[in-house]
Amino acid sequence: MEKITVAVRDKEIRERVLATIIEHLKANGEEVLAVGTGKVACPATGSDGSETAFTVEVKIPRGPRGGNGYDVYEAAQEWQEDVEAKAETARIKAEDKATLARAKAKKEKGDKVGE
């Protein structure tokens, strides 16, 4: 087996995966337009008839310099933790907002009683 460079390997993978994605999109009636290296765009229509578009891009991540490459499992774990942290932050903000609204309503009710 002939040794190939990382750049050639990555290009082969990107082209193979993108070809699979394009084939799937076309098989499902989508118009597919190349808009960059490893990137395609498709016009789309919403359920309300409005027109928009979506893009699909295939990237080959390299990972950190001097590291052992991109760890897909670590990246997935980090993303999941980030999503959970953001959800917790949103929950706390919603609770704080509700608490402030109740306090404001209670204060306004007390002001009306004292008038």
PyMOL commands that place a pseudoatom at each C-alpha (Angstrom):
pseudoatom trace, name=CA, resn=MET, resi=1, chain=A, elem=C, hetatm=0, pos=[0.000, 0.000, 0.000]
pseudoatom trace, name=CA, resn=GLU, resi=2, chain=A, elem=C, hetatm=0, pos=[1.387, 3.363, -1.031]
pseudoatom trace, name=CA, resn=LYS, resi=3, chain=A, elem=C, hetatm=0, pos=[1.888, 5.944, 1.716]
pseudoatom trace, name=CA, resn=ILE, resi=4, chain=A, elem=C, hetatm=0, pos=[-0.052, 9.166, 1.157]
pseudoatom trace, name=CA, resn=THR, resi=5, chain=A, elem=C, hetatm=0, pos=[0.219, 12.550, 2.812]
pseudoatom trace, name=CA, resn=VAL, resi=6, chain=A, elem=C, hetatm=0, pos=[-2.239, 13.714, 5.447]
pseudoatom trace, name=CA, resn=ALA, resi=7, chain=A, elem=C, hetatm=0, pos=[-3.492, 16.398, 3.057]
pseudoatom trace, name=CA, resn=VAL, resi=8, chain=A, elem=C, hetatm=0, pos=[-4.218, 13.832, 0.328]
pseudoatom trace, name=CA, resn=ARG, resi=9, chain=A, elem=C, hetatm=0, pos=[-5.891, 11.474, 2.820]
pseudoatom trace, name=CA, resn=ASP, resi=10, chain=A, elem=C, hetatm=0, pos=[-8.073, 14.291, 4.167]
pseudoatom trace, name=CA, resn=LYS, resi=11, chain=A, elem=C, hetatm=0, pos=[-9.048, 15.387, 0.651]
pseudoatom trace, name=CA, resn=GLU, resi=12, chain=A, elem=C, hetatm=0, pos=[-10.045, 11.825, -0.274]
pseudoatom trace, name=CA, resn=ILE, resi=13, chain=A, elem=C, hetatm=0, pos=[-12.170, 11.470, 2.861]
pseudoatom trace, name=CA, resn=ARG, resi=14, chain=A, elem=C, hetatm=0, pos=[-13.806, 14.884, 2.393]
pseudoatom trace, name=CA, resn=GLU, resi=15, chain=A, elem=C, hetatm=0, pos=[-14.657, 14.133, -1.252]
pseudoatom trace, name=CA, resn=ARG, resi=16, chain=A, elem=C, hetatm=0, pos=[-16.024, 10.651, -0.445]
pseudoatom trace, name=CA, resn=VAL, resi=17, chain=A, elem=C, hetatm=0, pos=[-18.224, 11.898, 2.405]
pseudoatom trace, name=CA, resn=LEU, resi=18, chain=A, elem=C, hetatm=0, pos=[-19.440, 14.923, 0.453]
pseudoatom trace, name=CA, resn=ALA, resi=19, chain=A, elem=C, hetatm=0, pos=[-20.289, 12.706, -2.543]
pseudoatom trace, name=CA, resn=THR, resi=20, chain=A, elem=C, hetatm=0, pos=[-22.398, 10.508, -0.243]
pseudoatom trace, name=CA, resn=ILE, resi=21, chain=A, elem=C, hetatm=0, pos=[-24.195, 13.546, 1.177]
pseudoatom trace, name=CA, resn=ILE, resi=22, chain=A, elem=C, hetatm=0, pos=[-24.817, 14.999, -2.312]
pseudoatom trace, name=CA, resn=GLU, resi=23, chain=A, elem=C, hetatm=0, pos=[-26.145, 11.652, -3.553]
pseudoatom trace, name=CA, resn=HIS, resi=24, chain=A, elem=C, hetatm=0, pos=[-28.536, 11.444, -0.596]
pseudoatom trace, name=CA, resn=LEU, resi=25, chain=A, elem=C, hetatm=0, pos=[-29.756, 15.018, -1.036]
pseudoatom trace, name=CA, resn=LYS, resi=26, chain=A, elem=C, hetatm=0, pos=[-30.346, 14.586, -4.767]
pseudoatom trace, name=CA, resn=ALA, resi=27, chain=A, elem=C, hetatm=0, pos=[-32.118, 11.259, -4.189]
pseudoatom trace, name=CA, resn=ASN, resi=28, chain=A, elem=C, hetatm=0, pos=[-34.501, 13.172, -1.920]
pseudoatom trace, name=CA, resn=GLY, resi=29, chain=A, elem=C, hetatm=0, pos=[-35.268, 15.832, -4.514]
pseudoatom trace, name=CA, resn=GLU, resi=30, chain=A, elem=C, hetatm=0, pos=[-32.910, 18.576, -3.367]
pseudoatom trace, name=CA, resn=GLU, resi=31, chain=A, elem=C, hetatm=0, pos=[-31.075, 20.822, -5.818]
pseudoatom trace, name=CA, resn=VAL, resi=32, chain=A, elem=C, hetatm=0, pos=[-27.406, 20.750, -4.755]
pseudoatom trace, name=CA, resn=LEU, resi=33, chain=A, elem=C, hetatm=0, pos=[-24.943, 23.507, -5.681]
pseudoatom trace, name=CA, resn=ALA, resi=34, chain=A, elem=C, hetatm=0, pos=[-21.214, 23.518, -4.902]
pseudoatom trace, name=CA, resn=VAL, resi=35, chain=A, elem=C, hetatm=0, pos=[-20.334, 26.780, -3.132]
pseudoatom trace, name=CA, resn=GLY, resi=36, chain=A, elem=C, hetatm=0, pos=[-16.823, 26.012, -1.904]
pseudoatom trace, name=CA, resn=THR, resi=37, chain=A, elem=C, hetatm=0, pos=[-14.309, 23.294, -1.250]
pseudoatom trace, name=CA, resn=GLY, resi=38, chain=A, elem=C, hetatm=0, pos=[-16.166, 20.651, 0.693]
pseudoatom trace, name=CA, resn=LYS, resi=39, chain=A, elem=C, hetatm=0, pos=[-19.292, 22.818, 0.858]
pseudoatom trace, name=CA, resn=VAL, resi=40, chain=A, elem=C, hetatm=0, pos=[-22.655, 22.650, -0.901]
pseudoatom trace, name=CA, resn=ALA, resi=41, chain=A, elem=C, hetatm=0, pos=[-25.830, 24.709, -0.665]
pseudoatom trace, name=CA, resn=CYS, resi=42, chain=A, elem=C, hetatm=0, pos=[-29.424, 23.813, -1.384]
pseudoatom trace, name=CA, resn=PRO, resi=43, chain=A, elem=C, hetatm=0, pos=[-32.361, 26.142, -1.910]
pseudoatom trace, name=CA, resn=ALA, resi=44, chain=A, elem=C, hetatm=0, pos=[-35.227, 25.222, 0.391]
pseudoatom trace, name=CA, resn=THR, resi=45, chain=A, elem=C, hetatm=0, pos=[-38.844, 26.184, 0.901]
pseudoatom trace, name=CA, resn=GLY, resi=46, chain=A, elem=C, hetatm=0, pos=[-40.486, 26.368, 4.311]
pseudoatom trace, name=CA, resn=SER, resi=47, chain=A, elem=C, hetatm=0, pos=[-43.897, 24.908, 5.085]
pseudoatom trace, name=CA, resn=ASP, resi=48, chain=A, elem=C, hetatm=0, pos=[-45.292, 28.443, 4.717]
pseudoatom trace, name=CA, resn=GLY, resi=49, chain=A, elem=C, hetatm=0, pos=[-43.866, 28.756, 1.189]
pseudoatom trace, name=CA, resn=SER, resi=50, chain=A, elem=C, hetatm=0, pos=[-41.038, 31.085, 2.173]
pseudoatom trace, name=CA, resn=GLU, resi=51, chain=A, elem=C, hetatm=0, pos=[-37.734, 30.537, 0.410]
pseudoatom trace, name=CA, resn=THR, resi=52, chain=A, elem=C, hetatm=0, pos=[-34.390, 30.082, 2.138]
pseudoatom trace, name=CA, resn=ALA, resi=53, chain=A, elem=C, hetatm=0, pos=[-31.322, 27.882, 1.776]
pseudoatom trace, name=CA, resn=PHE, resi=54, chain=A, elem=C, hetatm=0, pos=[-29.113, 25.590, 3.798]
pseudoatom trace, name=CA, resn=THR, resi=55, chain=A, elem=C, hetatm=0, pos=[-25.470, 24.657, 3.534]
pseudoatom trace, name=CA, resn=VAL, resi=56, chain=A, elem=C, hetatm=0, pos=[-23.591, 21.485, 4.335]
pseudoatom trace, name=CA, resn=GLU, resi=57, chain=A, elem=C, hetatm=0, pos=[-19.851, 21.597, 4.863]
pseudoatom trace, name=CA, resn=VAL, resi=58, chain=A, elem=C, hetatm=0, pos=[-17.489, 18.686, 5.372]
pseudoatom trace, name=CA, resn=LYS, resi=59, chain=A, elem=C, hetatm=0, pos=[-14.377, 19.612, 7.352]
pseudoatom trace, name=CA, resn=ILE, resi=60, chain=A, elem=C, hetatm=0, pos=[-11.530, 17.397, 8.452]
pseudoatom trace, name=CA, resn=PRO, resi=61, chain=A, elem=C, hetatm=0, pos=[-10.422, 18.680, 11.874]
pseudoatom trace, name=CA, resn=ARG, resi=62, chain=A, elem=C, hetatm=0, pos=[-6.726, 18.516, 12.653]
pseudoatom trace, name=CA, resn=GLY, resi=63, chain=A, elem=C, hetatm=0, pos=[-6.712, 18.748, 16.431]
pseudoatom trace, name=CA, resn=PRO, resi=64, chain=A, elem=C, hetatm=0, pos=[-4.315, 20.751, 18.581]
pseudoatom trace, name=CA, resn=ARG, resi=65, chain=A, elem=C, hetatm=0, pos=[-0.745, 21.453, 17.500]
pseudoatom trace, name=CA, resn=GLY, resi=66, chain=A, elem=C, hetatm=0, pos=[1.618, 18.890, 18.869]
pseudoatom trace, name=CA, resn=GLY, resi=67, chain=A, elem=C, hetatm=0, pos=[-1.333, 16.786, 19.965]
pseudoatom trace, name=CA, resn=ASN, resi=68, chain=A, elem=C, hetatm=0, pos=[-2.557, 13.390, 18.894]
pseudoatom trace, name=CA, resn=GLY, resi=69, chain=A, elem=C, hetatm=0, pos=[-5.158, 14.707, 16.491]
pseudoatom trace, name=CA, resn=TYR, resi=70, chain=A, elem=C, hetatm=0, pos=[-8.829, 15.452, 16.860]
pseudoatom trace, name=CA, resn=ASP, resi=71, chain=A, elem=C, hetatm=0, pos=[-10.625, 13.312, 19.422]
pseudoatom trace, name=CA, resn=VAL, resi=72, chain=A, elem=C, hetatm=0, pos=[-14.224, 13.007, 18.227]
pseudoatom trace, name=CA, resn=TYR, resi=73, chain=A, elem=C, hetatm=0, pos=[-15.388, 11.414, 21.489]
pseudoatom trace, name=CA, resn=GLU, resi=74, chain=A, elem=C, hetatm=0, pos=[-13.836, 14.144, 23.618]
pseudoatom trace, name=CA, resn=ALA, resi=75, chain=A, elem=C, hetatm=0, pos=[-15.362, 16.818, 21.380]
pseudoatom trace, name=CA, resn=ALA, resi=76, chain=A, elem=C, hetatm=0, pos=[-18.801, 15.203, 21.692]
pseudoatom trace, name=CA, resn=GLN, resi=77, chain=A, elem=C, hetatm=0, pos=[-18.476, 15.036, 25.483]
pseudoatom trace, name=CA, resn=GLU, resi=78, chain=A, elem=C, hetatm=0, pos=[-17.376, 18.683, 25.698]
pseudoatom trace, name=CA, resn=TRP, resi=79, chain=A, elem=C, hetatm=0, pos=[-20.298, 19.763, 23.492]
pseudoatom trace, name=CA, resn=GLN, resi=80, chain=A, elem=C, hetatm=0, pos=[-22.790, 17.808, 25.624]
pseudoatom trace, name=CA, resn=GLU, resi=81, chain=A, elem=C, hetatm=0, pos=[-21.397, 19.371, 28.802]
pseudoatom trace, name=CA, resn=ASP, resi=82, chain=A, elem=C, hetatm=0, pos=[-21.635, 22.828, 27.221]
pseudoatom trace, name=CA, resn=VAL, resi=83, chain=A, elem=C, hetatm=0, pos=[-25.269, 22.244, 26.209]
pseudoatom trace, name=CA, resn=GLU, resi=84, chain=A, elem=C, hetatm=0, pos=[-26.123, 21.071, 29.728]
pseudoatom trace, name=CA, resn=ALA, resi=85, chain=A, elem=C, hetatm=0, pos=[-24.358, 24.068, 31.306]
pseudoatom trace, name=CA, resn=LYS, resi=86, chain=A, elem=C, hetatm=0, pos=[-26.246, 26.488, 29.047]
pseudoatom trace, name=CA, resn=ALA, resi=87, chain=A, elem=C, hetatm=0, pos=[-29.546, 24.800, 29.873]
pseudoatom trace, name=CA, resn=GLU, resi=88, chain=A, elem=C, hetatm=0, pos=[-28.802, 25.090, 33.595]
pseudoatom trace, name=CA, resn=THR, resi=89, chain=A, elem=C, hetatm=0, pos=[-27.910, 28.775, 33.194]
pseudoatom trace, name=CA, resn=ALA, resi=90, chain=A, elem=C, hetatm=0, pos=[-31.165, 29.398, 31.304]
pseudoatom trace, name=CA, resn=ARG, resi=91, chain=A, elem=C, hetatm=0, pos=[-33.145, 27.549, 33.998]
pseudoatom trace, name=CA, resn=ILE, resi=92, chain=A, elem=C, hetatm=0, pos=[-31.546, 29.661, 36.745]
pseudoatom trace, name=CA, resn=LYS, resi=93, chain=A, elem=C, hetatm=0, pos=[-32.234, 32.890, 34.839]
pseudoatom trace, name=CA, resn=ALA, resi=94, chain=A, elem=C, hetatm=0, pos=[-35.867, 31.869, 34.321]
pseudoatom trace, name=CA, resn=GLU, resi=95, chain=A, elem=C, hetatm=0, pos=[-36.249, 31.092, 38.035]
pseudoatom trace, name=CA, resn=ASP, resi=96, chain=A, elem=C, hetatm=0, pos=[-34.670, 34.435, 38.961]
pseudoatom trace, name=CA, resn=LYS, resi=97, chain=A, elem=C, hetatm=0, pos=[-36.967, 36.266, 36.547]
pseudoatom trace, name=CA, resn=ALA, resi=98, chain=A, elem=C, hetatm=0, pos=[-40.019, 34.489, 37.979]
pseudoatom trace, name=CA, resn=THR, resi=99, chain=A, elem=C, hetatm=0, pos=[-38.912, 35.296, 41.538]
pseudoatom trace, name=CA, resn=LEU, resi=100, chain=A, elem=C, hetatm=0, pos=[-38.468, 38.975, 40.650]
pseudoatom trace, name=CA, resn=ALA, resi=101, chain=A, elem=C, hetatm=0, pos=[-41.879, 39.050, 38.948]
pseudoatom trace, name=CA, resn=ARG, resi=102, chain=A, elem=C, hetatm=0, pos=[-43.546, 37.542, 42.030]
pseudoatom trace, name=CA, resn=ALA, resi=103, chain=A, elem=C, hetatm=0, pos=[-41.776, 40.028, 44.310]
pseudoatom trace, name=CA, resn=LYS, resi=104, chain=A, elem=C, hetatm=0, pos=[-42.822, 42.915, 42.080]
pseudoatom trace, name=CA, resn=ALA, resi=105, chain=A, elem=C, hetatm=0, pos=[-46.429, 41.704, 41.990]
pseudoatom trace, name=CA, resn=LYS, resi=106, chain=A, elem=C, hetatm=0, pos=[-46.444, 41.283, 45.759]
pseudoatom trace, name=CA, resn=LYS, resi=107, chain=A, elem=C, hetatm=0, pos=[-45.030, 44.804, 46.224]
pseudoatom trace, name=CA, resn=GLU, resi=108, chain=A, elem=C, hetatm=0, pos=[-47.594, 46.309, 43.845]
pseudoatom trace, name=CA, resn=LYS, resi=109, chain=A, elem=C, hetatm=0, pos=[-50.400, 44.467, 45.633]
pseudoatom trace, name=CA, resn=GLY, resi=110, chain=A, elem=C, hetatm=0, pos=[-49.102, 45.791, 48.978]
pseudoatom trace, name=CA, resn=ASP, resi=111, chain=A, elem=C, hetatm=0, pos=[-48.916, 49.335, 47.586]
pseudoatom trace, name=CA, resn=LYS, resi=112, chain=A, elem=C, hetatm=0, pos=[-52.563, 49.158, 46.461]
pseudoatom trace, name=CA, resn=VAL, resi=113, chain=A, elem=C, hetatm=0, pos=[-53.725, 47.872, 49.855]
pseudoatom trace, name=CA, resn=GLY, resi=114, chain=A, elem=C, hetatm=0, pos=[-51.970, 50.750, 51.661]
pseudoatom trace, name=CA, resn=GLU, resi=115, chain=A, elem=C, hetatm=0, pos=[-53.524, 53.476, 49.508]
for i in range(1, 115): cmd.bond("trace and resi %d" % i, "trace and resi %d" % (i + 1))
show_as sticks, trace
zoom trace
